[in-house]
Amino acid sequence: MYWFDNAYEAVSRFMDMGGNVLWLIAILLFCMWALIFERAWYFYSGWKADAAEAIQTWESRSERKSWAALQIRRKLIAEARLQIDQYLPIIKTMVALCPLLGLLGTVTGMIEVFNIMAVTGGGDAKSMAGGVSRATIPTMAGMVAALSGVFGNTYITRTASREAALLKDNLTTDH
């Protein structure tokens, strides 16, 4: 429990140093990674059953070369693609929002610096340094969150493309 208390204290101190925008970044990061893990879990467990069902539906057809059969094949692929690509645009949007929220933290921190300069006449360097620190921490946090999301999103997007291509290859028209 000692390590948990130390970790909690460090995170709490970091969040206090960065201001309220860090909480928005943290919530966004949590939601983004929850969706990334959900997609990874779907590909690990649920996708195999969905793909097998699509393949079974296609293989149960006696005729697979007519125009109607090809339209059914396209429908099966499109329905599977909807399942595969679920949440991918949301994840991409969240990745793009992370640095923007970091910039919002920069702006709010710099407003604090300008406010201190207006109140003190610009002579209190220690107070201004605290405001600049408060401005740069959300920027860094937003960039780190975006970078982590880029890696997760790339993995999920590649997996989705690969699985869609494999399904398309398995729905053959050669019988």
VOSEDO-63416 format. One record per atom (N, C-alpha, C): residue number from 1; residue in three letters; atom name; x, y, z. Coordinates in pm, 1 decimal. Layout:
N
NODE  resi  resn  name        c1        c2        c3
NODE   NUM   ala    CA         X         Y         Z
...
END
This chain:
175
NODE  resi  resn  name        c1        c2        c3
NODE     1   met     N      80.8    -119.0       0.0
NODE     1   met    CA       0.0       0.0       0.0
NODE     1   met     C      85.8     126.4       0.0
NODE     2   tyr     N     209.4     115.1      46.5
NODE     2   tyr    CA     297.5     231.3      51.9
NODE     2   tyr     C     323.7     286.7     -88.1
NODE     3   trp     N     346.2     198.4    -185.1
NODE     3   trp    CA     371.8     243.6    -321.8
NODE     3   trp     C     248.0     309.6    -381.0
NODE     4   phe     N     128.0     260.9    -341.4
NODE     4   phe    CA       5.0     320.7    -391.4
NODE     4   phe     C     -11.3     462.9    -338.2
NODE     5   asp     N      21.0     482.2    -210.8
NODE     5   asp    CA      12.4     616.5    -152.6
NODE     5   asp     C     109.7     712.0    -221.1
NODE     6   asn     N     231.1     663.5    -247.0
NODE     6   asn    CA     331.0     746.6    -314.9
NODE     6   asn     C     286.6     780.0    -457.5
NODE     7   ala     N     233.4     681.3    -527.7
NODE     7   ala    CA     187.2     705.2    -664.8
NODE     7   ala     C      69.7     802.7    -665.4
NODE     8   tyr     N     -22.2     784.7    -573.6
NODE     8   tyr    CA    -137.2     874.8    -565.5
NODE     8   tyr     C     -92.1    1017.6    -535.5
NODE     9   glu     N       0.9    1031.4    -443.8
NODE     9   glu    CA      52.7    1164.5    -408.3
NODE     9   glu     C     122.1    1230.5    -527.6
NODE    10   ala     N     201.4    1153.0    -603.5
NODE    10   ala    CA     271.9    1207.7    -719.4
NODE    10   ala     C     173.5    1251.5    -828.0
NODE    11   val     N      73.2    1169.3    -854.4
NODE    11   val    CA     -26.8    1203.8    -955.4
NODE    11   val     C    -106.8    1325.4    -910.0
NODE    12   ser     N    -142.4    1330.0    -784.2
NODE    12   ser    CA    -218.0    1443.6    -731.0
NODE    12   ser     C    -138.6    1573.5    -743.1
NODE    13   arg     N     -10.7    1567.3    -711.4
NODE    13   arg    CA      75.7    1684.7    -723.1
NODE    13   arg     C      86.8    1729.7    -869.2
NODE    14   phe     N     102.9    1633.7    -959.0
NODE    14   phe    CA     111.9    1664.6   -1101.8
NODE    14   phe     C     -16.6    1729.4   -1152.0
NODE    15   met     N    -130.9    1676.4   -1111.0
NODE    15   met    CA    -258.6    1731.8   -1155.2
NODE    15   met     C    -277.8    1873.4   -1100.2
NODE    16   asp     N    -234.6    1898.2    -978.7
NODE    16   asp    CA    -243.5    2032.4    -921.4
NODE    16   asp     C    -153.5    2130.4    -995.9
NODE    17   met     N     -36.3    2084.8   -1037.0
NODE    17   met    CA      56.7    2172.6   -1108.3
NODE    17   met     C       4.2    2211.9   -1245.6
NODE    18   gly     N     -74.1    2124.2   -1309.1
NODE    18   gly    CA    -118.6    2149.5   -1445.1
NODE    18   gly     C    -251.5    2220.0   -1457.6
NODE    19   gly     N    -327.7    2225.1   -1351.6
NODE    19   gly    CA    -456.1    2294.1   -1357.5
NODE    19   gly     C    -570.0    2204.0   -1400.5
NODE    20   asn     N    -685.6    2265.6   -1418.0
NODE    20   asn    CA    -808.1    2191.4   -1447.7
NODE    20   asn     C    -807.0    2124.8   -1584.9
NODE    21   val     N    -732.7    2179.3   -1678.3
NODE    21   val    CA    -729.8    2120.3   -1813.2
NODE    21   val     C    -668.5    1980.4   -1809.9
NODE    22   leu     N    -579.6    1955.9   -1715.3
NODE    22   leu    CA    -520.4    1821.8   -1703.9
NODE    22   leu     C    -626.9    1717.4   -1672.8
NODE    23   trp     N    -728.7    1755.6   -1597.8
NODE    23   trp    CA    -836.5    1661.5   -1568.5
NODE    23   trp     C    -912.9    1626.4   -1696.5
NODE    24   leu     N    -932.6    1723.6   -1782.8
NODE    24   leu    CA    -997.0    1695.1   -1911.2
NODE    24   leu     C    -912.2    1600.9   -1996.0
NODE    25   ile     N    -782.5    1625.9   -1996.9
NODE    25   ile    CA    -691.2    1538.9   -2072.6
NODE    25   ile     C    -692.8    1398.4   -2014.7
NODE    26   ala     N    -694.7    1387.8   -1881.5
NODE    26   ala    CA    -695.2    1256.2   -1816.6
NODE    26   ala     C    -823.8    1179.9   -1848.8
NODE    27   ile     N    -936.7    1248.9   -1845.9
NODE    27   ile    CA   -1063.9    1183.5   -1878.7
NODE    27   ile     C   -1064.2    1139.5   -2025.3
NODE    28   leu     N   -1017.7    1227.2   -2112.4
NODE    28   leu    CA   -1010.4    1193.0   -2254.4
NODE    28   leu     C    -917.7    1074.0   -2277.2
NODE    29   leu     N    -803.8    1074.4   -2211.0
NODE    29   leu    CA    -707.3     964.3   -2223.7
NODE    29   leu     C    -767.6     833.2   -2175.1
NODE    30   phe     N    -837.5     837.7   -2062.5
NODE    30   phe    CA    -900.7     717.2   -2009.5
NODE    30   phe     C   -1003.6     662.3   -2108.1
NODE    31   cys     N   -1090.6     750.4   -2159.6
NODE    31   cys    CA   -1193.7     706.7   -2255.2
NODE    31   cys     C   -1130.9     652.2   -2383.2
NODE    32   met     N   -1025.7     720.3   -2431.7
NODE    32   met    CA    -959.7     677.1   -2554.8
NODE    32   met     C    -901.0     537.3   -2537.8
NODE    33   trp     N    -830.2     514.3   -2428.6
NODE    33   trp    CA    -769.1     383.0   -2407.7
NODE    33   trp     C    -873.2     276.5   -2375.1
NODE    34   ala     N    -984.6     315.8   -2313.7
NODE    34   ala    CA   -1092.5     218.7   -2291.7
NODE    34   ala     C   -1145.8     169.6   -2425.7
NODE    35   leu     N   -1162.3     260.6   -2521.1
NODE    35   leu    CA   -1209.5     220.2   -2654.2
NODE    35   leu     C   -1104.7     138.3   -2728.8
NODE    36   ile     N    -977.9     174.8   -2714.4
NODE    36   ile    CA    -871.1      97.6   -2779.6
NODE    36   ile     C    -866.7     -43.9   -2723.4
NODE    37   phe     N    -875.6     -56.7   -2590.9
NODE    37   phe    CA    -874.9    -190.3   -2530.2
NODE    37   phe     C   -1001.4    -269.0   -2567.1
NODE    38   glu     N   -1114.7    -198.1   -2580.6
NODE    38   glu    CA   -1236.9    -265.7   -2621.4
NODE    38   glu     C   -1220.3    -324.8   -2761.3
NODE    39   arg     N   -1162.2    -247.5   -2853.7
NODE    39   arg    CA   -1140.4    -297.4   -2989.1
NODE    39   arg     C   -1041.4    -413.8   -2989.3
NODE    40   ala     N    -935.4    -401.3   -2910.8
NODE    40   ala    CA    -837.9    -511.6   -2903.0
NODE    40   ala     C    -904.6    -637.7   -2848.1
NODE    41   trp     N    -987.7    -620.9   -2746.6
NODE    41   trp    CA   -1057.8    -736.2   -2688.5
NODE    41   trp     C   -1155.4    -795.7   -2790.4
NODE    42   tyr     N   -1222.4    -710.4   -2866.5
NODE    42   tyr    CA   -1314.0    -760.0   -2970.0
NODE    42   tyr     C   -1238.8    -843.1   -3073.3
NODE    43   phe     N   -1123.4    -795.6   -3117.4
NODE    43   phe    CA   -1047.0    -872.0   -3215.7
NODE    43   phe     C    -993.7   -1000.9   -3155.7
NODE    44   tyr     N    -966.6    -999.4   -3026.5
NODE    44   tyr    CA    -915.2   -1119.4   -2960.2
NODE    44   tyr     C   -1025.0   -1223.1   -2937.8
NODE    45   ser     N   -1146.0   -1178.1   -2905.4
NODE    45   ser    CA   -1248.4   -1274.8   -2867.8
NODE    45   ser     C   -1372.5   -1272.7   -2957.6
NODE    46   gly     N   -1434.8   -1160.2   -2979.2
NODE    46   gly    CA   -1563.1   -1155.5   -3047.5
NODE    46   gly     C   -1557.9   -1164.2   -3198.2
NODE    47   trp     N   -1450.4   -1115.1   -3256.8
NODE    47   trp    CA   -1441.8   -1110.0   -3402.3
NODE    47   trp     C   -1440.3   -1248.1   -3465.4
NODE    48   lys     N   -1378.1   -1343.4   -3402.8
NODE    48   lys    CA   -1368.9   -1477.1   -3460.5
NODE    48   lys     C   -1508.5   -1536.7   -3482.3
NODE    49   ala     N   -1598.3   -1515.9   -3386.9
NODE    49   ala    CA   -1734.8   -1567.5   -3401.6
NODE    49   ala     C   -1809.3   -1493.3   -3511.8
NODE    50   asp     N   -1792.7   -1361.4   -3519.0
NODE    50   asp    CA   -1858.8   -1284.4   -3624.0
NODE    50   asp     C   -1807.5   -1323.6   -3762.2
NODE    51   ala     N   -1677.6   -1343.0   -3775.1
NODE    51   ala    CA   -1620.1   -1383.8   -3903.6
NODE    51   ala     C   -1666.7   -1523.8   -3941.4
NODE    52   ala     N   -1669.0   -1613.5   -3843.6
NODE    52   ala    CA   -1714.2   -1749.8   -3872.2
NODE    52   ala     C   -1860.2   -1751.5   -3915.9
NODE    53   glu     N   -1941.6   -1665.8   -3857.1
NODE    53   glu    CA   -2082.7   -1658.0   -3896.6
NODE    53   glu     C   -2096.9   -1606.7   -4039.7
NODE    54   ala     N   -2018.8   -1506.2   -4075.5
NODE    54   ala    CA   -2024.5   -1453.4   -4212.7
NODE    54   ala     C   -1977.1   -1558.9   -4312.3
NODE    55   ile     N   -1870.5   -1627.2   -4278.0
NODE    55   ile    CA   -1818.5   -1732.2   -4367.2
NODE    55   ile     C   -1919.1   -1845.7   -4379.1
NODE    56   gln     N   -1980.5   -1884.8   -4267.8
NODE    56   gln    CA   -2080.3   -1991.2   -4269.4
NODE    56   gln     C   -2200.7   -1952.2   -4355.9
NODE    57   thr     N   -2244.6   -1827.2   -4343.5
NODE    57   thr    CA   -2356.9   -1780.2   -4425.9
NODE    57   thr     C   -2320.7   -1788.2   -4573.9
NODE    58   trp     N   -2200.6   -1749.1   -4606.8
NODE    58   trp    CA   -2156.8   -1750.9   -4747.1
NODE    58   trp     C   -2138.3   -1894.3   -4796.1
NODE    59   glu     N   -2076.8   -1977.8   -4716.4
NODE    59   glu    CA   -2049.8   -2115.8   -4758.4
NODE    59   glu     C   -2178.2   -2197.6   -4770.8
NODE    60   ser     N   -2283.0   -2157.9   -4698.5
NODE    60   ser    CA   -2408.4   -2234.2   -4705.3
NODE    60   ser     C   -2484.3   -2209.3   -4836.0
NODE    61   arg     N   -2441.0   -2109.6   -4911.8
NODE    61   arg    CA   -2503.9   -2082.4   -5041.0
NODE    61   arg     C   -2460.1   -2187.4   -5142.9
NODE    62   ser     N   -2554.0   -2231.7   -5223.1
NODE    62   ser    CA   -2518.2   -2331.1   -5324.6
NODE    62   ser     C   -2458.9   -2264.5   -5448.6
NODE    63   glu     N   -2498.0   -2140.7   -5472.4
NODE    63   glu    CA   -2452.9   -2069.8   -5591.1
NODE    63   glu     C   -2385.3   -1940.1   -5546.6
NODE    64   arg     N   -2265.5   -1912.7   -5602.6
NODE    64   arg    CA   -2187.3   -1797.7   -5556.8
NODE    64   arg     C   -2132.1   -1712.1   -5670.0
NODE    65   lys     N   -2182.3   -1729.3   -5791.7
NODE    65   lys    CA   -2122.4   -1654.1   -5902.5
NODE    65   lys     C   -2216.7   -1552.7   -5965.3
NODE    66   ser     N   -2342.4   -1559.0   -5935.3
NODE    66   ser    CA   -2438.4   -1467.9   -5997.6
NODE    66   ser     C   -2423.6   -1327.1   -5939.6
NODE    67   trp     N   -2492.3   -1232.8   -6004.4
NODE    67   trp    CA   -2489.9   -1095.1   -5956.8
NODE    67   trp     C   -2550.2   -1086.5   -5816.9
NODE    68   ala     N   -2659.3   -1158.2   -5793.5
NODE    68   ala    CA   -2725.0   -1157.2   -5662.0
NODE    68   ala     C   -2632.1   -1213.5   -5554.9
NODE    69   ala     N   -2561.3   -1319.4   -5587.8
NODE    69   ala    CA   -2468.6   -1378.5   -5490.7
NODE    69   ala     C   -2355.1   -1281.8   -5458.1
NODE    70   leu     N   -2304.6   -1212.4   -5558.9
NODE    70   leu    CA   -2197.9   -1115.7   -5534.1
NODE    70   leu     C   -2246.9    -998.6   -5448.5
NODE    71   gln     N   -2375.0    -961.6   -5466.3
NODE    71   gln    CA   -2430.8    -855.0   -5381.7
NODE    71   gln     C   -2444.1    -902.0   -5237.0
NODE    72   ile     N   -2480.4   -1026.6   -5217.5
NODE    72   ile    CA   -2487.6   -1082.4   -5081.9
NODE    72   ile     C   -2347.8   -1086.1   -5020.7
NODE    73   arg     N   -2249.2   -1122.8   -5100.4
NODE    73   arg    CA   -2110.5   -1122.2   -5051.6
NODE    73   arg     C   -2069.5    -981.4   -5008.9
NODE    74   arg     N   -2102.1    -881.8   -5092.5
NODE    74   arg    CA   -2070.6    -742.3   -5058.3
NODE    74   arg     C   -2140.2    -700.4   -4929.9
NODE    75   lys     N   -2264.0    -745.5   -4913.1
NODE    75   lys    CA   -2339.5    -714.0   -4791.9
NODE    75   lys     C   -2273.0    -775.7   -4669.2
NODE    76   leu     N   -2232.2    -899.9   -4679.6
NODE    76   leu    CA   -2165.5    -967.0   -4566.8
NODE    76   leu     C   -2035.6    -895.1   -4529.2
NODE    77   ile     N   -1960.4    -856.1   -4629.9
NODE    77   ile    CA   -1834.5    -784.2   -4604.7
NODE    77   ile     C   -1862.6    -647.4   -4543.0
NODE    78   ala     N   -1963.8    -577.9   -4593.3
NODE    78   ala    CA   -1996.6    -445.0   -4540.0
NODE    78   ala     C   -2044.4    -453.2   -4395.2
NODE    79   glu     N   -2126.4    -553.8   -4364.5
NODE    79   glu    CA   -2172.3    -570.1   -4226.5
NODE    79   glu     C   -2056.4    -602.6   -4132.7
NODE    80   ala     N   -1966.7    -687.2   -4179.2
NODE    80   ala    CA   -1849.3    -719.7   -4098.1
NODE    80   ala     C   -1760.8    -596.4   -4080.8
NODE    81   arg     N   -1748.7    -519.2   -4185.4
NODE    81   arg    CA   -1666.4    -397.7   -4179.9
NODE    81   arg     C   -1722.6    -297.7   -4078.4
NODE    82   leu     N   -1855.7    -290.5   -4069.0
NODE    82   leu    CA   -1917.3    -205.0   -3967.6
NODE    82   leu     C   -1876.5    -248.7   -3826.7
NODE    83   gln     N   -1874.8    -379.5   -3805.1
NODE    83   gln    CA   -1833.8    -431.0   -3673.3
NODE    83   gln     C   -1685.4    -406.4   -3648.1
NODE    84   ile     N   -1605.2    -426.3   -3751.1
NODE    84   ile    CA   -1460.4    -409.8   -3737.0
NODE    84   ile     C   -1424.8    -264.2   -3709.7
NODE    85   asp     N   -1486.2    -173.6   -3782.1
NODE    85   asp    CA   -1448.7     -31.9   -3774.6
NODE    85   asp     C   -1520.5      45.4   -3664.3
NODE    86   gln     N   -1598.9     -23.3   -3585.0
NODE    86   gln    CA   -1671.5      45.1   -3478.3
NODE    86   gln     C   -1573.6     114.9   -3384.7
NODE    87   tyr     N   -1600.2     238.2   -3351.6
NODE    87   tyr    CA   -1522.2     324.6   -3262.0
NODE    87   tyr     C   -1391.6     376.7   -3321.5
NODE    88   leu     N   -1348.9     330.2   -3437.8
NODE    88   leu    CA   -1222.5     379.0   -3493.4
NODE    88   leu     C   -1225.2     529.7   -3521.0
NODE    89   pro     N   -1332.5     585.7   -3577.6
NODE    89   pro    CA   -1333.3     731.5   -3595.9
NODE    89   pro     C   -1332.5     808.1   -3463.1
NODE    90   ile     N   -1398.6     753.1   -3362.5
NODE    90   ile    CA   -1400.0     818.8   -3231.5
NODE    90   ile     C   -1259.9     818.0   -3171.4
NODE    91   ile     N   -1189.9     706.9   -3183.0
NODE    91   ile    CA   -1053.4     697.8   -3130.5
NODE    91   ile     C    -963.3     798.4   -3201.6
NODE    92   lys     N    -977.0     806.2   -3334.8
NODE    92   lys    CA    -897.5     902.6   -3411.7
NODE    92   lys     C    -924.8    1045.3   -3367.3
NODE    93   thr     N   -1050.4    1076.5   -3343.7
NODE    93   thr    CA   -1087.6    1210.2   -3297.8
NODE    93   thr     C   -1029.4    1239.2   -3160.8
NODE    94   met     N   -1032.6    1141.8   -3073.9
NODE    94   met    CA    -976.8    1160.7   -2939.4
NODE    94   met     C    -826.2    1183.9   -2944.6
NODE    95   val     N    -758.5    1112.7   -3032.7
NODE    95   val    CA    -614.2    1133.8   -3049.2
NODE    95   val     C    -587.6    1277.2   -3093.7
NODE    96   ala     N    -670.3    1326.4   -3185.6
NODE    96   ala    CA    -652.1    1463.7   -3233.9
NODE    96   ala     C    -687.9    1567.6   -3128.1
NODE    97   leu     N    -778.9    1535.5   -3038.5
NODE    97   leu    CA    -819.9    1630.5   -2934.7
NODE    97   leu     C    -716.0    1647.4   -2823.4
NODE    98   cys     N    -636.5    1545.6   -2799.9
NODE    98   cys    CA    -538.7    1552.2   -2689.4
NODE    98   cys     C    -445.3    1673.3   -2699.6
NODE    99   pro     N    -376.2    1694.8   -2811.1
NODE    99   pro    CA    -288.6    1811.7   -2816.6
NODE    99   pro     C    -366.0    1943.7   -2814.5
NODE   100   leu     N    -489.6    1942.3   -2864.9
NODE   100   leu    CA    -569.1    2064.5   -2860.9
NODE   100   leu     C    -605.2    2101.8   -2717.8
NODE   101   leu     N    -636.7    2002.3   -2636.8
NODE   101   leu    CA    -661.6    2030.9   -2495.4
NODE   101   leu     C    -533.7    2076.2   -2425.9
NODE   102   gly     N    -419.6    2020.9   -2466.9
NODE   102   gly    CA    -292.0    2068.1   -2413.4
NODE   102   gly     C    -269.1    2214.4   -2445.6
NODE   103   leu     N    -303.3    2254.0   -2567.1
NODE   103   leu    CA    -290.9    2394.8   -2604.8
NODE   103   leu     C    -388.3    2483.1   -2526.0
NODE   104   leu     N    -505.3    2429.2   -2497.4
NODE   104   leu    CA    -599.0    2502.9   -2412.6
NODE   104   leu     C    -538.1    2526.1   -2274.7
NODE   105   gly     N    -469.9    2426.0   -2221.9
NODE   105   gly    CA    -400.1    2442.8   -2094.2
NODE   105   gly     C    -290.1    2546.9   -2103.2
NODE   106   thr     N    -221.4    2552.0   -2215.9
NODE   106   thr    CA    -118.1    2653.2   -2236.3
NODE   106   thr     C    -178.6    2792.8   -2233.0
NODE   107   val     N    -289.2    2808.7   -2303.0
NODE   107   val    CA    -353.6    2939.9   -2307.2
NODE   107   val     C    -401.1    2982.0   -2168.9
NODE   108   thr     N    -464.3    2890.7   -2095.6
NODE   108   thr    CA    -511.6    2927.5   -1962.1
NODE   108   thr     C    -395.6    2957.9   -1868.5
NODE   109   gly     N    -286.0    2884.1   -1883.1
NODE   109   gly    CA    -167.5    2913.2   -1800.9
NODE   109   gly     C    -106.1    3048.1   -1834.5
NODE   110   met     N    -103.0    3079.5   -1962.5
NODE   110   met    CA     -46.5    3209.4   -2002.1
NODE   110   met     C    -137.5    3324.8   -1959.6
NODE   111   ile     N    -267.8    3302.5   -1958.8
NODE   111   ile    CA    -358.8    3404.8   -1906.9
NODE   111   ile     C    -327.9    3430.5   -1759.6
NODE   112   glu     N    -298.2    3323.6   -1687.8
NODE   112   glu    CA    -259.5    3338.6   -1547.0
NODE   112   glu     C    -129.9    3419.8   -1534.6
NODE   113   val     N     -33.8    3394.1   -1621.5
NODE   113   val    CA      91.7    3470.4   -1620.1
NODE   113   val     C      64.2    3618.0   -1647.2
NODE   114   phe     N     -17.7    3646.7   -1747.6
NODE   114   phe    CA     -48.4    3786.4   -1779.1
NODE   114   phe     C    -124.9    3853.4   -1666.1
NODE   115   asn     N    -209.0    3778.1   -1599.8
NODE   115   asn    CA    -281.6    3832.6   -1485.9
NODE   115   asn     C    -184.3    3868.7   -1372.7
NODE   116   ile     N     -86.9    3782.4   -1347.6
NODE   116   ile    CA      14.1    3809.6   -1244.7
NODE   116   ile     C      96.8    3931.2   -1283.9
NODE   117   met     N     130.3    3939.5   -1412.2
NODE   117   met    CA     206.2    4055.7   -1458.4
NODE   117   met     C     125.7    4184.5   -1440.4
NODE   118   ala     N      -4.2    4178.2   -1464.7
NODE   118   ala    CA     -87.6    4296.9   -1450.2
NODE   118   ala     C    -100.5    4337.7   -1303.9
NODE   119   val     N    -110.6    4240.5   -1214.5
NODE   119   val    CA    -127.8    4269.9   -1072.6
NODE   119   val     C       3.3    4318.0   -1010.3
NODE   120   thr     N     112.5    4251.9   -1043.3
NODE   120   thr    CA     240.9    4284.4    -979.0
NODE   120   thr     C     323.8    4383.5   -1059.1
NODE   121   gly     N     281.4    4415.4   -1177.8
NODE   121   gly    CA     359.3    4507.5   -1260.1
NODE   121   gly     C     470.0    4437.8   -1336.8
NODE   122   gly     N     470.6    4307.3   -1339.3
NODE   122   gly    CA     567.9    4231.7   -1417.5
NODE   122   gly     C     701.0    4210.4   -1349.1
NODE   123   gly     N     712.0    4244.6   -1223.8
NODE   123   gly    CA     840.7    4232.4   -1157.5
NODE   123   gly     C     859.6    4105.5   -1077.5
NODE   124   asp     N     755.2    4025.0   -1061.7
NODE   124   asp    CA     764.4    3904.0    -979.5
NODE   124   asp     C     793.0    3782.7   -1067.8
NODE   125   ala     N     920.4    3757.1   -1088.5
NODE   125   ala    CA     961.1    3647.6   -1177.7
NODE   125   ala     C     920.6    3511.3   -1122.8
NODE   126   lys     N     920.9    3495.2    -991.2
NODE   126   lys    CA     885.6    3366.3    -931.0
NODE   126   lys     C     738.8    3332.2    -959.0
NODE   127   ser     N     651.4    3430.4    -947.7
NODE   127   ser    CA     509.4    3407.0    -975.6
NODE   127   ser     C     487.8    3378.4   -1123.7
NODE   128   met     N     559.2    3450.9   -1209.1
NODE   128   met    CA     546.0    3427.6   -1352.9
NODE   128   met     C     597.2    3289.2   -1390.1
NODE   129   ala     N     702.2    3242.1   -1326.1
NODE   129   ala    CA     756.3    3109.4   -1355.4
NODE   129   ala     C     654.8    3000.8   -1319.9
NODE   130   gly     N     581.7    3020.8   -1210.1
NODE   130   gly    CA     478.4    2924.5   -1173.4
NODE   130   gly     C     368.8    2917.8   -1278.6
NODE   131   gly     N     331.8    3033.6   -1333.5
NODE   131   gly    CA     230.2    3036.9   -1438.0
NODE   131   gly     C     278.5    2973.1   -1566.8
NODE   132   val     N     404.5    2996.3   -1600.6
NODE   132   val    CA     461.5    2934.2   -1721.4
NODE   132   val     C     468.4    2783.1   -1702.8
NODE   133   ser     N     504.8    2739.3   -1584.2
NODE   133   ser    CA     506.7    2596.2   -1555.2
NODE   133   ser     C     366.5    2538.0   -1568.8
NODE   134   arg     N     268.6    2609.2   -1515.7
NODE   134   arg    CA     130.6    2564.0   -1525.7
NODE   134   arg     C      83.8    2562.2   -1671.8
NODE   135   ala     N     144.5    2642.8   -1754.6
NODE   135   ala    CA     109.0    2648.0   -1896.5
NODE   135   ala     C     173.4    2534.8   -1976.1
NODE   136   thr     N     294.1    2494.7   -1940.5
NODE   136   thr    CA     363.8    2393.8   -2021.1
NODE   136   thr     C     326.9    2250.8   -1984.1
NODE   137   ile     N     286.3    2227.8   -1862.2
NODE   137   ile    CA     253.0    2090.8   -1820.1
NODE   137   ile     C     134.4    2034.6   -1899.4
NODE   138   pro     N      24.0    2107.8   -1917.7
NODE   138   pro    CA     -83.8    2051.0   -2000.5
NODE   138   pro     C     -42.3    2026.4   -2145.8
NODE   139   thr     N      44.6    2111.4   -2198.6
NODE   139   thr    CA      93.2    2089.7   -2335.4
NODE   139   thr     C     166.8    1957.4   -2344.8
NODE   140   met     N     256.2    1934.3   -2249.2
NODE   140   met    CA     329.7    1808.8   -2247.2
NODE   140   met     C     235.3    1690.0   -2228.9
NODE   141   ala     N     141.0    1702.6   -2137.8
NODE   141   ala    CA      47.7    1592.9   -2112.1
NODE   141   ala     C     -37.6    1564.0   -2236.3
NODE   142   gly     N     -81.1    1668.9   -2304.6
NODE   142   gly    CA    -160.0    1648.8   -2426.3
NODE   142   gly     C     -80.7    1579.9   -2535.5
NODE   143   met     N      45.8    1616.9   -2549.1
NODE   143   met    CA     130.9    1553.0   -2651.0
NODE   143   met     C     159.4    1407.1   -2616.9
NODE   144   val     N     187.2    1378.6   -2489.9
NODE   144   val    CA     213.0    1240.4   -2448.4
NODE   144   val     C      87.2    1155.8   -2468.5
NODE   145   ala     N     -29.0    1211.2   -2432.2
NODE   145   ala    CA    -154.6    1138.2   -2451.7
NODE   145   ala     C    -178.6    1111.4   -2600.4
NODE   146   ala     N    -153.7    1211.7   -2684.2
NODE   146   ala    CA    -172.9    1193.7   -2828.3
NODE   146   ala     C     -76.6    1089.4   -2884.4
NODE   147   leu     N      48.2    1093.6   -2840.9
NODE   147   leu    CA     145.9     994.8   -2889.1
NODE   147   leu     C     104.6     853.5   -2851.1
NODE   148   ser     N      62.0     835.4   -2728.1
NODE   148   ser    CA      20.0     701.5   -2686.3
NODE   148   ser     C    -101.3     657.6   -2767.0
NODE   149   gly     N    -192.0     751.0   -2792.9
NODE   149   gly    CA    -309.7     718.6   -2872.8
NODE   149   gly     C    -276.3     686.2   -3017.0
NODE   150   val     N    -175.2     751.8   -3071.6
NODE   150   val    CA    -133.0     722.4   -3209.6
NODE   150   val     C     -86.6     577.4   -3219.2
NODE   151   phe     N      -9.6     531.8   -3121.4
NODE   151   phe    CA      37.5     393.2   -3125.1
NODE   151   phe     C     -79.0     295.1   -3112.6
NODE   152   gly     N    -170.2     321.5   -3019.1
NODE   152   gly    CA    -286.1     234.4   -3002.8
NODE   152   gly     C    -375.5     235.6   -3124.9
NODE   153   asn     N    -400.1     353.1   -3179.6
NODE   153   asn    CA    -485.6     366.0   -3297.3
NODE   153   asn     C    -423.0     296.9   -3418.6
NODE   154   thr     N    -293.6     309.1   -3435.2
NODE   154   thr    CA    -225.4     243.2   -3547.1
NODE   154   thr     C    -239.3      91.9   -3537.7
NODE   155   tyr     N    -222.6      38.6   -3417.5
NODE   155   tyr    CA    -236.1    -106.5   -3397.9
NODE   155   tyr     C    -377.6    -152.6   -3431.3
NODE   156   ile     N    -476.4     -80.8   -3379.4
NODE   156   ile    CA    -615.7    -120.2   -3400.4
NODE   156   ile     C    -654.0    -105.0   -3548.2
NODE   157   thr     N    -611.0       2.2   -3611.3
NODE   157   thr    CA    -643.9      25.0   -3752.5
NODE   157   thr     C    -581.1     -81.8   -3841.3
NODE   158   arg     N    -456.9    -116.7   -3813.0
NODE   158   arg    CA    -391.5    -222.7   -3892.2
NODE   158   arg     C    -459.8    -356.9   -3872.0
NODE   159   thr     N    -495.9    -385.2   -3747.7
NODE   159   thr    CA    -565.6    -510.8   -3719.4
NODE   159   thr     C    -699.2    -514.4   -3791.8
NODE   160   ala     N    -771.9    -403.8   -3790.2
NODE   160   ala    CA    -901.3    -396.8   -3858.0
NODE   160   ala     C    -884.6    -418.9   -4008.1
NODE   161   ser     N    -787.4    -355.7   -4068.7
NODE   161   ser    CA    -764.1    -372.5   -4212.8
NODE   161   ser     C    -725.2    -516.0   -4246.9
NODE   162   arg     N    -639.6    -573.9   -4165.0
NODE   162   arg    CA    -596.6    -711.9   -4189.1
NODE   162   arg     C    -713.8    -808.7   -4177.6
NODE   163   glu     N    -795.6    -793.8   -4073.8
NODE   163   glu    CA    -908.1    -885.2   -4055.0
NODE   163   glu     C   -1012.4    -869.4   -4165.5
NODE   164   ala     N   -1034.5    -746.5   -4209.7
NODE   164   ala    CA   -1129.3    -725.1   -4319.8
NODE   164   ala     C   -1078.1    -790.4   -4447.9
NODE   165   ala     N    -948.9    -777.8   -4473.9
NODE   165   ala    CA    -891.5    -840.4   -4593.3
NODE   165   ala     C    -898.5    -992.9   -4584.4
NODE   166   leu     N    -873.7   -1047.8   -4466.3
NODE   166   leu    CA    -881.8   -1193.1   -4449.0
NODE   166   leu     C   -1024.3   -1242.8   -4470.6
NODE   167   leu     N   -1121.5   -1168.0   -4420.0
NODE   167   leu    CA   -1260.5   -1209.3   -4441.2
NODE   167   leu     C   -1294.0   -1204.9   -4589.9
NODE   168   lys     N   -1253.5   -1100.7   -4656.3
NODE   168   lys    CA   -1281.4   -1087.2   -4800.1
NODE   168   lys     C   -1218.6   -1203.7   -4877.4
NODE   169   asp     N   -1098.0   -1243.1   -4837.3
NODE   169   asp    CA   -1031.1   -1356.0   -4903.0
NODE   169   asp     C   -1102.0   -1488.6   -4875.2
NODE   170   asn     N   -1164.5   -1499.8   -4757.0
NODE   170   asn    CA   -1231.8   -1625.2   -4721.2
NODE   170   asn     C   -1368.2   -1640.5   -4787.0
NODE   171   leu     N   -1427.2   -1533.7   -4832.6
NODE   171   leu    CA   -1556.3   -1541.8   -4900.4
NODE   171   leu     C   -1532.0   -1559.8   -5050.1
NODE   172   thr     N   -1492.0   -1678.9   -5086.5
NODE   172   thr    CA   -1452.4   -1705.5   -5224.6
NODE   172   thr     C   -1572.8   -1732.4   -5313.4
NODE   173   thr     N   -1554.5   -1709.1   -5441.9
NODE   173   thr    CA   -1661.3   -1730.5   -5540.6
NODE   173   thr     C   -1628.4   -1847.8   -5633.6
NODE   174   asp     N   -1533.6   -1930.8   -5595.3
NODE   174   asp    CA   -1485.5   -2034.1   -5686.6
NODE   174   asp     C   -1566.9   -2162.8   -5687.3
NODE   175   his     N   -1667.5   -2177.1   -5606.3
NODE   175   his    CA   -1745.9   -2302.5   -5603.0
NODE   175   his     C   -1858.2   -2296.8   -5701.3
END
